[in-house]
Amino acid sequence: MFGVGGLWAWVEIDANGTGDMTGAGCGHSVGGGGGAGAGPIGPTEITWTQVSAADVPPGVLTLGPDTQYYIVDGLPFAFPVTRGHYSSRFGPGVQVQSTTAP
């Protein structure tokens, strides 16, 4: 669900390159048309790798400055390894926030 709406995801990574993800997506109609609603994402098992900033694949968006990133297979984002809260804007109305926590 993209367009006017949002996406929320919770990703938990394990030390062995696997983890879990769950979330929800929502859409809103503009001008009273159809397409509004929400739906679940997962829960699902994920796999991940850690890469240097120089090795982030083309087309994957980095969320915050760092030297190392987590790449979760199937997601278009590279999450900073360094603990903290990150907010990235990729254009008008396109904002992604992430938190890396212990």
Secondary structure by P-SEA (a helix, b strand, c coil): cccccbbbbbbbbccccccccccbbbbbbccccccccccccccbbbbbbbbccccccccccccccccbbbbcccccbbbbccbbbbbbbccccbbbbbbbcc
